[in-house]
Amino acid sequence: MLTQLFQDLRYAARMLQTKPGFALAAILTLALGIGANSAVFSVIDALLLKPLPYAQSERLVDIYNTYPRNDLLDAGDAIPDYLDRRAQASALEDAALYHPGSYNLTVQGMPQRLNGLVTTPSLFTTLGASAALGRTLLEDEAKPGNEHAVVLSFAFWKNVLGADRAIVGRDIMMNGANYRVVGVMPEDFFFPDRQTQLWTPFVFTEEQRSDKQRGWEFSSMIGRLKSDATIAQLDAQMDAIVQHNVERLGSTAEGANWKRFVETSGFTGRARTLRDALVGDLRPILWLLQALVACVLLIACANVANLMLTRLSARQKELSVRAALGAGRARISRQLMIESVLLALLGGVAGLALAYAGVLGIRALGLGGQTASFTIAIDAPVLLFSFVLALATGLLFGLFPLISLSYGQPLAALKEGGRGNSAGPAARKIRNALVVVQTAMAVSLLAVAGLLIRSFIEVQQQNPGFVSDNVLSAALDLPKNRYADDAAKAQFYERLLQEARALPGVKSAGLVSNMPFTGNNGSQSYVIEGRDQSQGVVPHGYTQTVDEDFFKTMQIPVLRGRTFTDDDVATAQPVAVIDEVLARKYFPAGDAIGKRISSDYDSRDMNKTKWATIVGVVGAIKRERLSEQTIKETIYHYYKQQPNSYMSLALHTDASPTALVAPLRAALLRIDPQQPVFDIRTMRERIAMSLDDRRTPMLLLMLFAGIALALSAVGIYGVLAFAVALRTGEIGVRLSLGANSVDILTLVLRDGGRLTVLGLALGLIGALAIGFAVRSQLFGVGVFDPLTLGAVLVLIAGTALFACWLPARRASRVSPIQALRYE
């Protein structure tokens, strides 16, 4: 058996060598389909299938607060929430709380900003991680006074500290203070992303542990479920914890306020797998891409199947001779199938080269920030997938010649004396069906690509509410030990604004605590003086700290009143500016100016509330995506009255924004040689990055749809060209009986037109079905978009008509004498 199999394999290789053009066309066609599938699968494998690099990662969950009635579905975690859940949620085996930390380190005279994580020591036990050198953080190091300990990432230890093994136990100076290095993590460890360079202890003060800190959600929580626990059980336990806190606080004023807050906001805790938290909204997009690129492979299979059928027709005499010499139908079928599988495997090898290039392209294009925690590569699972796919592909398109052969007579070609190469009506029907399927799939792919393109254009045309041209942004984070009080922070930023406004080409400069399209958003509940807080939803909105020129720099329109001025000093009456969303919600009569508002209040004693007078109303802006609906309000405070350690600088220039990077760094060195500036990008870059998760799938789908269109056109041309060759004698008879070239042209075009129309109709149905499946990815365009569908139908029909015209033109020029001689 093995000997026969080896003989068949050698015979298949020799047969492919005799027709190198056929083999090359088939291999390249399959390479396109297999390579595209392997490239997309490499992303799916990395993001959705491969275990996360933590022990028993399927048990890790991201835990967050949610306020469904406040339109805030995904908030952070407060310290009291973390303490309650870790102590009372029996579904949790372990848990940790963390938030980003910024550290300044001076290397060779230049200040650098380090990306750190302030975390409870339990993070490492929750993740099941140990240090490569030294140890991880201890619980005692999370107590006040002991917190100056640090665990380093492998990359930071190697690249910045020269892989000094003696560094463990020694101090490094960050933010002007000494931190004792207690350990170095392994090279393959990262959390929450690969940009994190170090981890320091999260110290809770007694005030932070108290009930007063509920709602101050500046941290994130990760947990490890017990082996027999589920997310649903954890969710139910967090619901019970919320109700327990309402009951625990009893009939106190604080308890009544908390109960009302829970009821009006729908506040509770929720959990999701860590993978879901990291991947975000990419899961449906990735599976959609895999499904659509599978259609490309099916079109490629149809093309190769047609090539195989055409070649089978040409080999009828050869196969009849072999049958006459005693070769059974099973042996002939096996040899044909081995040829198909060999072609597919060669196509798979070539496809891997294309897949590698595709992976490089996907990395370059990006799929949003979610992919930063994953390694996308052509590795063992992708190689196995490619092999299985190639094998299945060979078996699939290899079936069609066998089906055609099963309806034929092995000795027919010998009886006919070698006249003609037709494999009979069965082969013709199969070829026609494959063309219809190809056309239908091409229509569906192009329609979905068109809808995504239209959506992308609609998103790009959305107004973010501010100017993005010629605006450079940069971030700063002042260390608390060197800028301990509000006056020192305000003085630093005032000096920075003076230096920035003096830079060449700068038209205006402004400060904001959370720059739009950076992913940083601060939000909290607030109260409005005179509004009955016992009824309705507790207001919750974004809060920002800005300077007097931020609105001017970003060209955010002032709709009513004024913005901040130099007179709004720290000792003056606190003032606030609100956006139009808040004004519409709570001041529909347009009387917001002069009212008082506060996001710094004590629900137990409203007499302690620090009120700010509303002096202006500005336009609403988008914060994370151009496609987002601006439904959440924003309150702006003045930086001299509420200074932040973390601020972003915006520079509006009449020249190239990137030309300001070096002068800005030099200006900052003059103010504070130890203070780094980081995250320097133009606003156009930030907005472009926010579109990555739309742009990349759209571009990939455009590429796949283009391949599908080309393969479909080649398929139509091939079938009609072969049909014309088979009907050469018939065409000669028609010409001899008086038919002219127009009649012949019409005859061939009619045959191709029938196939095309049927394919267009089926493809339109498929396009609508896929459109409904992807409607969540559409923006500003419906599933049944006449412009898109019409353009696709015209494009496919025009391409198919051209593919039909080429063989039709050839047929119309046939000489009757030559055609009859051929017959």
C-alpha positions in Angstrom: 0.0 0.0 0.0 2.8 2.4 1.0 4.7 1.5 -2.2 1.7 2.3 -4.3 1.2 5.6 -2.4 4.8 6.5 -3.0 4.4 5.7 -6.7 1.3 7.8 -7.0 3.1 10.7 -5.3 6.0 10.5 -7.8 3.6 10.3 -10.6 1.7 13.3 -9.4 4.9 15.3 -9.1 5.9 14.3 -12.7 2.5 15.3 -14.0 2.8 18.7 -12.4 6.2 19.2 -13.9 4.8 18.6 -17.4 2.4 21.5 -17.0 4.4 24.1 -15.0 2.1 26.9 -16.0 -0.9 25.1 -14.6 1.0 24.2 -11.4 2.2 27.7 -10.9 -1.2 29.3 -11.4 -2.8 26.8 -9.0 -0.1 27.2 -6.3 -0.2 31.0 -6.4 -4.0 31.0 -6.2 -4.0 28.7 -3.2 -1.1 30.6 -1.6 -3.3 33.8 -1.6 -6.1 32.0 0.2 -4.1 30.0 2.6 -1.7 32.9 3.4 -4.5 35.3 4.1 -6.2 32.7 6.4 -3.0 32.0 8.2 -2.2 35.6 8.8 -5.7 36.3 10.3 -5.5 33.1 12.4 -2.2 34.2 13.8 -4.0 37.2 15.3 -6.9 35.1 16.6 -4.5 32.6 18.1 -2.5 35.2 19.9 -5.5 37.2 21.2 -8.3 34.6 21.7 -6.9 31.1 21.8 -3.4 31.0 23.3 -3.3 30.9 27.1 -2.3 34.2 28.8 1.3 34.0 30.2 0.1 33.5 33.8 -0.6 30.3 35.8 -4.1 29.0 35.1 -4.9 32.2 33.4 -8.5 31.1 32.6 -9.3 31.7 36.3 -8.1 35.4 36.2 -10.8 38.0 36.2 -10.9 41.8 35.8 -13.2 43.3 38.4 -14.8 46.7 37.9 -17.6 49.0 39.2 -20.6 49.8 37.0 -23.3 52.5 37.1 -25.8 51.4 34.4 -28.3 54.1 35.3 -25.6 56.8 35.0 -24.5 55.6 31.6 -21.2 54.5 33.1 -20.9 50.8 32.5 -17.2 50.3 33.1 -15.6 52.3 36.0 -12.5 51.7 38.1 -12.4 50.4 41.7 -12.3 52.2 45.0 -10.1 51.0 47.9 -13.1 50.2 50.2 -14.6 48.1 47.3 -11.4 46.1 46.9 -11.1 45.5 50.7 -14.8 44.3 50.9 -14.5 42.0 47.9 -11.3 40.4 48.9 -12.6 39.7 52.4 -16.2 38.8 51.6 -16.3 37.3 48.1 -15.8 33.6 48.7 -15.5 33.0 44.9 -12.1 34.7 45.0 -9.0 32.8 45.8 -6.8 36.0 45.7 -7.1 39.6 44.4 -5.0 42.7 43.9 -5.6 46.4 43.4 -3.3 48.6 41.2 -3.1 51.9 39.4 -0.5 53.4 37.0 2.5 55.1 38.6 4.8 57.6 37.1 8.5 57.8 38.2 11.2 60.1 37.1 14.8 58.8 36.7 17.8 60.8 35.5 20.1 58.9 33.2 23.2 60.5 31.9 21.9 64.0 32.8 18.6 63.5 31.0 15.4 62.9 32.9 13.4 59.9 31.8 9.8 58.9 32.7 9.3 55.3 33.8 6.0 53.5 33.4 5.3 51.9 36.7 2.5 50.2 38.5 1.5 50.9 42.1 0.1 47.6 43.3 -0.8 45.6 46.3 1.8 42.9 46.9 -0.9 40.3 46.3 -0.6 41.0 42.5 2.2 38.6 42.1 0.5 35.7 44.0 -2.7 36.4 42.1 -0.9 36.1 38.8 1.1 33.1 40.1 4.4 34.9 39.3 7.8 34.7 41.0 10.9 36.9 40.7 13.9 35.8 38.6 16.2 37.6 40.9 15.4 38.4 44.5 11.7 38.4 45.5 8.5 40.2 44.9 6.8 42.7 47.2 5.9 41.8 50.8 2.7 42.8 52.6 4.8 44.7 55.2 6.1 46.9 52.3 2.5 48.1 51.7 2.4 49.8 55.1 3.1 53.6 55.6 6.8 54.3 55.9 7.9 51.0 54.3 6.7 51.7 50.7 10.0 52.6 49.1 10.6 49.1 47.6 10.6 48.3 43.9 10.5 45.3 41.7 12.0 45.8 38.2 11.0 44.4 34.8 13.6 42.3 33.0 13.8 44.8 30.2 14.4 47.8 32.5 17.0 45.8 34.5 18.8 44.8 31.3 18.6 48.0 29.2 18.9 50.7 31.8 20.8 49.1 34.6 23.1 46.9 32.5 21.8 43.6 33.8 23.6 44.2 37.1 22.8 41.2 39.3 24.1 43.0 42.3 21.4 45.7 42.0 19.1 43.6 44.2 19.3 45.0 47.7 20.6 48.4 46.5 18.8 51.7 46.1 18.0 53.6 43.0 16.7 57.2 43.1 13.3 57.9 41.5 11.2 61.0 42.0 14.0 62.4 44.3 13.7 59.5 46.7 15.6 56.2 47.3 13.8 53.0 46.4 15.2 49.6 47.5 15.4 47.1 44.6 14.0 43.8 46.0 13.6 41.8 42.8 13.7 41.5 39.1 10.9 39.7 37.2 11.5 37.0 34.5 12.0 38.1 30.9 8.6 36.8 29.8 6.6 38.5 32.6 4.5 41.6 32.1 1.5 43.2 33.6 -0.7 44.9 32.7 1.2 45.5 29.5 4.8 45.2 28.1 5.4 48.9 28.7 5.4 48.5 32.5 8.9 48.8 33.8 8.6 48.5 37.5 6.2 47.8 40.4 5.9 49.6 43.8 3.7 48.9 46.8 0.2 50.4 47.1 -0.1 51.9 50.6 -3.6 52.5 52.0 -4.1 55.2 54.5 -6.8 54.9 57.2 -8.9 57.5 55.4 -8.6 55.6 52.1 -9.9 52.5 53.9 -13.0 54.3 55.2 -16.5 54.5 53.7 -15.9 58.1 52.8 -13.6 56.9 49.9 -16.4 55.0 48.1 -16.7 56.4 44.7 -13.0 57.4 44.4 -12.3 54.9 41.7 -8.8 55.6 40.5 -7.6 52.0 40.6 -8.2 48.6 38.9 -8.7 45.2 40.4 -7.7 41.8 39.3 -8.8 38.5 40.9 -8.3 34.8 40.7 -11.4 32.6 41.0 -11.3 29.5 43.1 -11.1 26.3 41.0 -14.9 25.6 41.4 -16.1 29.2 41.2 -17.7 31.1 38.3 -18.0 34.7 37.2 -21.7 34.6 37.8 -21.2 33.5 41.4 -18.7 36.4 41.9 -21.1 38.9 40.4 -23.9 37.7 42.8 -21.5 38.0 45.7 -20.6 41.5 44.8 -24.3 42.4 44.6 -24.7 41.0 48.1 -21.7 43.1 49.3 -23.3 46.3 48.1 -26.6 45.5 49.9 -24.7 44.5 53.0 -23.0 47.9 53.1 -26.4 49.6 52.8 -27.7 47.6 55.7 -24.4 47.9 57.7 -24.5 51.7 57.6 -28.1 51.5 59.0 -30.2 54.5 59.5 -27.4 57.1 59.5 -27.4 60.0 57.1 -24.4 58.4 55.4 -26.4 55.1 55.0 -29.4 56.9 53.6 -27.3 58.7 51.1 -25.5 55.5 50.1 -28.7 53.6 49.7 -30.2 56.4 47.5 -27.0 56.5 45.5 -27.1 52.7 44.9 -30.7 52.8 43.9 -30.4 55.8 41.5 -27.2 54.8 39.9 -27.6 51.0 39.9 -24.1 50.7 41.4 -22.6 47.3 41.8 -19.5 45.3 40.9 -19.0 43.1 37.9 -16.3 40.7 36.6 -15.1 39.5 33.2 -12.3 37.3 32.2 -8.9 39.0 32.0 -8.7 38.0 28.3 -12.0 39.8 27.6 -10.7 42.9 29.4 -7.5 42.9 27.4 -9.1 42.1 24.0 -12.0 44.5 24.4 -14.2 44.9 21.3 -11.9 43.1 19.0 -13.3 39.6 19.4 -16.3 39.9 16.9 -14.1 41.8 14.5 -11.5 39.1 14.4 -14.0 36.3 13.9 -15.6 38.3 11.2 -12.3 38.7 9.4 -11.6 35.0 9.7 -15.0 34.1 8.3 -14.6 36.5 5.4 -11.1 35.4 4.6 -12.4 31.8 4.5 -14.6 33.0 1.7 -11.5 34.1 -0.2 -10.1 30.6 0.3 -13.3 29.1 -1.0 -13.1 31.3 -4.1 -9.5 30.2 -4.6 -10.6 26.6 -4.2 -13.3 27.1 -6.8 -10.7 28.6 -9.2 -8.3 25.7 -8.8 -11.2 23.2 -9.0 -12.1 24.7 -12.4 -8.4 24.4 -13.4 -8.4 20.8 -12.4 -11.6 20.1 -14.3 -10.2 21.8 -17.4 -7.0 19.7 -17.1 -9.1 16.6 -16.5 -10.9 17.2 -19.8 -7.5 17.5 -21.5 -6.4 14.2 -19.9 -9.4 12.1 -20.9 -7.5 10.2 -23.5 -4.6 9.5 -21.1 -7.0 8.3 -18.4 -8.9 6.2 -20.8 -5.7 4.5 -21.9 -4.8 3.8 -18.3 -8.3 2.4 -17.7 -7.9 0.2 -20.7 -4.6 -1.1 -19.4 -6.2 -2.2 -16.2 -6.1 0.8 -13.8 -9.2 0.8 -11.7 -11.4 3.8 -11.0 -10.2 3.8 -7.4 -6.5 4.0 -8.4 -7.2 6.8 -10.9 -9.2 8.7 -8.3 -6.5 8.3 -5.7 -3.9 9.6 -8.1 -6.0 12.6 -9.0 -6.6 13.3 -5.3 -2.9 13.0 -4.5 -2.2 15.6 -7.2 -4.7 17.9 -5.6 -3.3 17.5 -2.1 0.3 18.0 -3.4 -0.8 21.2 -5.1 -2.5 22.4 -1.9 0.6 21.6 0.3 2.8 23.5 -2.1 0.3 26.4 -2.0 0.4 26.2 1.8 4.2 26.5 1.8 4.0 29.6 -0.5 1.1 30.8 1.6 3.2 30.9 4.8 5.6 33.3 3.1 2.6 35.6 2.3 1.3 35.0 5.9 4.6 36.2 7.4 4.4 39.4 5.3 0.7 39.7 6.3 1.6 39.5 10.0 4.3 42.2 9.6 1.6 44.4 7.9 -0.9 43.8 10.7 1.7 44.7 13.3 2.5 47.9 11.4 -1.1 48.9 10.9 -2.1 47.9 14.5 -5.5 46.8 15.8 -5.7 49.4 18.6 -4.1 49.4 22.1 -5.4 46.0 22.9 -2.8 44.1 20.9 0.1 45.6 22.9 -0.1 42.7 25.5 0.0 39.9 22.9 2.7 38.5 20.6 1.4 38.0 17.0 3.7 35.6 15.1 3.9 32.6 12.8 4.5 30.0 15.4 3.8 26.2 15.9 0.0 26.5 16.2 -0.2 28.7 13.1 2.0 26.3 11.2 -0.3 23.4 12.2 -3.3 25.4 11.2 -1.8 26.1 7.8 -0.9 22.5 7.3 -4.4 21.3 8.2 -6.0 24.0 6.1 -3.9 23.2 3.1 -4.7 19.5 3.5 -8.4 20.2 3.8 -8.2 22.6 0.8 -6.6 19.9 -1.4 -9.3 17.4 -0.4 -12.0 20.0 -1.1 -11.1 21.1 -4.6 -9.9 17.6 -5.4 -13.4 16.2 -5.0 -14.8 18.0 -8.0 -12.6 16.2 -10.6 -13.6 12.9 -8.9 -17.3 13.8 -9.1 -16.9 14.6 -12.7 -15.0 11.4 -13.4 -17.7 9.3 -11.7 -20.2 10.4 -14.3 -17.9 9.7 -17.2 -17.0 6.5 -19.2 -13.3 5.6 -18.9 -13.1 4.4 -22.5 -15.2 7.1 -24.1 -12.2 9.1 -25.3 -10.7 6.1 -27.1 -14.0 5.3 -28.8 -14.2 8.9 -30.0 -10.8 8.7 -31.5 -9.5 11.5 -29.4 -11.9 14.1 -30.8 -12.7 16.8 -28.3 -11.7 17.1 -24.7 -15.1 17.5 -23.0 -15.6 15.7 -19.8 -19.3 15.8 -20.3 -22.3 17.7 -19.0 -21.4 16.9 -15.4 -18.1 18.8 -15.6 -19.7 21.7 -17.4 -22.4 22.0 -14.6 -19.8 21.8 -11.9 -17.7 24.5 -13.6 -20.7 26.8 -14.0 -21.8 26.2 -10.4 -18.3 27.1 -9.1 -18.4 30.4 -11.1 -21.7 31.3 -9.6 -20.4 30.6 -6.1 -17.3 32.6 -6.8 -19.3 35.6 -8.0 -21.7 35.4 -5.1 -18.9 35.4 -2.5 -17.1 38.2 -4.3 -20.3 40.3 -4.1 -20.7 39.6 -0.4 -17.1 40.4 0.4 -17.1 43.6 -1.6 -20.4 44.7 -0.1 -19.2 44.3 3.5 -15.9 46.0 2.6 -17.9 48.8 1.0 -20.1 49.2 4.1 -17.0 49.4 6.4 -15.4 51.9 4.1 -18.5 54.1 4.2 -18.6 53.7 8.0 -14.9 54.7 8.2 -15.5 57.8 6.1 -18.5 58.7 8.2 -16.4 58.4 11.4 -13.6 60.4 10.0 -16.0 63.2 9.2 -17.2 63.5 12.8 -16.3 66.7 14.6 -14.4 65.9 17.8 -15.4 69.3 19.2 -11.9 70.7 19.1 -9.2 71.5 16.5 -6.7 68.7 15.8 -4.6 70.4 13.1 -1.2 71.8 14.1 -1.7 70.9 17.8 1.1 69.1 19.7 0.4 67.5 23.1 2.7 66.3 25.8 2.2 64.9 29.4 3.9 65.7 32.7 3.6 64.1 36.1 5.1 66.0 39.0 6.5 63.9 41.8 4.7 64.5 45.1 7.8 64.7 47.2 9.2 67.6 45.2 5.8 69.3 44.5 4.1 68.6 47.7 1.6 71.4 47.9 -0.8 73.0 45.5 1.1 76.3 45.3 4.3 74.6 44.1 2.3 72.7 41.4 0.6 75.9 40.2 3.8 77.8 40.2 5.5 75.1 38.1 2.7 75.0 35.5 2.5 78.8 35.3 6.2 78.9 34.5 5.8 76.1 32.0 3.0 78.1 30.2 5.2 81.2 30.0 8.1 79.2 28.4 5.8 77.3 26.1 4.0 80.5 24.8 7.4 82.0 24.1 8.5 79.1 21.8 8.8 80.0 18.1 5.7 79.4 16.1 3.4 78.8 19.1 0.1 80.7 18.8 -1.3 79.5 22.1 -0.7 77.0 24.9 -3.0 75.4 27.3 -3.1 72.8 30.1 -5.6 70.0 30.8 -5.6 67.1 33.3 -6.8 64.5 30.8 -6.0 65.1 27.1 -8.7 63.8 24.8 -7.9 60.6 22.9 -5.3 59.5 25.4 -7.5 57.0 27.2 -7.2 59.0 30.4 -10.6 60.1 31.8 -11.4 61.2 35.3 -15.0 61.1 36.4 -17.0 61.3 39.6 -20.3 62.2 41.1 -21.3 65.8 41.7 -24.1 67.8 43.2 -26.0 70.9 42.1 -27.0 73.4 44.7 -30.7 73.6 45.1 -31.4 70.3 43.2 -33.4 67.7 45.2 -30.9 64.9 45.7 -33.5 62.5 47.0 -35.1 62.0 43.6 -33.6 60.9 40.3 -30.1 59.7 39.4 -27.1 61.1 41.2 -25.3 63.2 38.6 -22.0 61.7 37.4 -19.6 63.2 34.9 -16.1 63.8 33.7 -14.0 66.3 35.6 -11.1 68.2 34.1 -8.6 70.7 35.4 -7.5 73.3 32.8 -5.8 76.7 32.5 -7.3 79.9 31.1 -6.2 79.2 27.5 -7.1 75.6 27.1 -10.4 76.3 25.3 -8.7 78.9 23.1 -5.8 76.5 22.2 -8.1 73.6 21.3 -10.7 76.0 19.8 -13.5 74.7 21.9 -16.4 77.2 21.5 -17.6 79.2 24.5 -21.4 79.2 24.2 -22.3 81.3 27.2 -20.5 83.3 29.9 -16.8 83.2 30.1 -13.9 80.8 30.8 -11.2 81.2 33.4 -9.0 84.3 34.0 -6.0 85.3 36.0 -8.3 86.7 38.6 -9.5 83.2 39.5 -6.7 82.7 41.9 -6.5 80.1 44.6 -7.9 82.5 47.3 -10.8 83.7 45.1 -14.3 82.3 44.9 -14.0 78.8 43.2 -15.4 78.8 39.7 -16.3 76.2 37.2 -17.1 75.9 33.5 -19.5 73.2 32.3 -20.1 71.8 28.9 -23.3 71.9 26.9 -24.3 68.4 27.8 -24.5 69.2 31.5 -26.3 72.5 30.7 -28.9 70.7 28.6 -29.5 68.0 31.3 -29.9 70.1 34.4 -30.3 73.7 33.1 -32.6 73.3 30.1 -33.9 76.9 30.5 -30.3 78.2 29.8 -29.9 79.6 33.3 -26.7 77.7 34.3 -24.5 80.8 34.7 -24.3 81.8 38.4 -25.5 78.4 39.7 -23.2 76.5 42.0 -21.9 73.0 41.6 -19.5 70.7 43.4 -17.7 67.4 42.9 -16.0 67.8 46.3 -18.8 67.2 48.8 -19.6 65.2 51.9 -22.9 63.4 51.6 -23.1 63.2 55.4 -22.8 66.9 55.9 -23.6 69.1 52.9 -22.5 72.2 54.9 -19.0 71.1 54.2 -19.5 71.1 50.5 -16.9 73.2 48.5 -19.2 74.9 46.0 -17.9 76.3 42.7 -19.9 79.0 40.8 -20.6 78.2 37.1 -19.2 81.1 35.0 -19.4 79.6 31.5 -20.7 76.9 29.2 -18.5 75.4 26.4 -19.1 73.0 23.6 -19.0 69.2 24.2 -16.0 67.2 23.0 -15.4 63.6 22.2 -12.9 61.8 24.5 -11.9 58.4 23.2 -13.5 57.8 19.8 -14.9 59.9 16.9 -17.8 57.5 16.8 -18.8 57.9 20.4 -22.0 59.7 21.3 -21.4 62.7 23.6 -23.9 61.8 26.3 -21.7 62.2 29.4 -21.2 65.7 30.8 -17.9 67.4 31.8 -17.0 69.9 34.5 -13.9 72.0 34.1 -12.0 73.5 37.1 -9.2 76.0 37.1 -5.7 74.7 37.7 -4.8 77.4 40.2 -7.7 76.5 42.3 -7.5 72.7 41.9 -4.0 71.9 40.6 -3.1 68.4 39.5 0.2 66.5 39.6 -0.6 65.0 36.2 -1.2 67.5 33.4 -1.0 67.6 29.6 0.2 70.5 27.6 -1.4 71.5 24.3 0.5 73.7 21.9 -1.2 75.3 18.8 1.3 76.3 16.2 1.2 77.8 12.8 4.1 75.5 11.7 4.8 71.8 11.9 3.9 70.7 15.5 6.8 68.1 15.5 9.3 71.0 15.2 8.4 72.0 18.7 9.5 68.8 20.4 13.2 69.7 20.9 12.5 73.3 22.0 9.8 72.1 24.5 12.3 69.6 26.1 14.9 72.4 26.3 12.4 74.7 28.0 11.4 72.1 30.5 15.1 71.5 31.4 15.4 75.2 32.2 12.5 75.0 34.6 13.3 71.6 36.3 16.3 69.5 35.0 14.8 66.4 36.8 11.3 66.6 35.2 10.7 64.6 32.0 8.1 65.2 29.5 6.5 62.2 27.8 3.7 60.9 25.5 4.5 63.6 22.9 2.1 63.3 20.0 0.2 65.5 17.7 -3.6 65.5 18.1 -3.9 64.2 14.6 -1.8 61.2 15.6 -4.0 60.5 18.6 -7.2 60.6 16.6 -5.6 58.4 13.9 -4.6 55.9 16.6 -8.1 55.8 17.9 -9.2 54.6 14.5 -6.8 51.6 14.3 -9.4 49.1 15.3 -11.6 50.3 12.4 -8.9 51.1 9.9 -7.0 47.8 9.9 -10.0 45.5 9.5 -11.3 47.7 6.8 -7.9 47.7 4.9 -7.6 43.9 5.3 -11.2 43.4 4.1 -10.5 45.7 1.1 -7.5 43.6 0.2 -9.4 40.3 0.6 -12.3 41.7 -1.4 -9.9 42.8 -4.2 -8.4 39.3 -4.3 -11.9 37.8 -4.4 -12.9 40.1 -7.3 -9.8 39.2 -9.3 -10.2 35.5 -8.7 -13.8 35.7 -9.6 -13.0 37.4 -12.9 -10.3 34.9 -13.7 -12.8 32.1 -12.9 -15.4 33.5 -15.3 -12.9 34.0 -18.0 -11.5 30.5 -17.6 -14.8 28.8 -17.8 -16.0 30.8 -20.8 -12.6 30.5 -22.6 -12.7 26.7 -22.1 -16.4 26.6 -23.3 -15.5 28.5 -26.4 -12.6 26.1 -27.1 -15.0 23.1 -26.7 -17.6 24.8 -29.0 -15.2 25.8 -31.7 -16.8 23.3 -34.1 -20.3 24.4 -33.2 -19.3 28.0 -33.8 -17.9 27.1 -37.2 -21.2 25.4 -38.2 -23.1 28.5 -37.1 -20.8 30.8 -39.1 -21.2 28.5 -42.1 -25.0 28.7 -41.8 -25.0 32.5 -41.9 -24.4 33.7 -38.3 -22.2 36.8 -38.1 -19.7 37.8 -35.5 -22.3 39.8 -33.5 -24.4 36.6 -33.2 -21.4 34.7 -31.8 -20.5 37.5 -29.5 -24.0 37.6 -28.1 -24.1 33.8 -27.7 -21.0 33.7 -25.5 -21.9 36.8 -23.6 -25.4 35.4 -22.9 -23.9 32.3 -21.3 -21.5 34.3 -19.1 -24.3 36.8 -18.3 -26.6 34.1 -17.0 -23.9 32.9 -14.6 -23.1 36.5 -13.5 -26.7 37.5 -12.9 -27.3 34.4 -10.8 -24.1 35.0 -8.8 -25.0 38.7 -8.3 -28.5 37.7 -6.9 -27.1 35.1 -4.5 -24.3 37.5 -3.5 -26.7 40.2 -2.7 -28.6 37.9 -0.4 -25.3 36.9 1.2 -24.2 40.6 1.5 -27.4 41.5 3.4 -27.0 38.5 5.7 -23.4 39.4 6.5 -24.3 43.0 6.8 -26.8 42.2 9.6 -24.1 40.2 11.3 -21.7 43.2 11.3 -24.2 46.0 11.9 -22.6 46.7 15.3 -19.4 47.7 13.4 -21.2 50.2 11.1 -21.5 53.9 11.8 -23.7 56.3 9.9 -24.7 53.8 7.3 -27.3 51.0 7.2 -27.0 47.4 6.2 -29.1 48.1 3.1 -27.2 51.0 1.8 -28.3 51.5 -1.8 -25.1 53.5 -2.8 -22.8 50.8 -1.5 -24.7 47.8 -2.8 -25.3 49.5 -6.2 -21.6 50.4 -6.6 -20.6 46.8 -5.7 -23.1 45.3 -8.2 -21.9 47.7 -11.0 -18.3 46.8 -10.2 -18.8 43.1 -10.2 -21.0 43.2 -13.3 -18.5 45.3 -15.2 -15.6 43.1 -14.2 -17.6 40.0 -15.2 -18.7 41.6 -18.5 -15.0 42.3 -19.3 -14.1 38.7 -18.4 -16.9 37.4 -20.6 -16.0 39.8 -23.5 -12.5 38.5 -23.9 -13.4 34.9 -24.9 -16.5 36.2 -26.7 -14.4 38.4 -28.9 -12.1 35.5 -29.6 -15.1 33.3 -30.5 -16.5 36.0 -32.9 -13.2 36.0 -34.8 -13.1 32.3 -35.5 -12.7 31.3 -39.1 -15.4 28.9 -40.2 -13.0 26.8 -42.3 -10.5 26.4 -39.4 -13.4 25.6 -37.0 -14.8 22.9 -39.2 -11.3 21.5 -39.8 -10.8 21.5 -36.0 -14.0 19.5 -35.6 
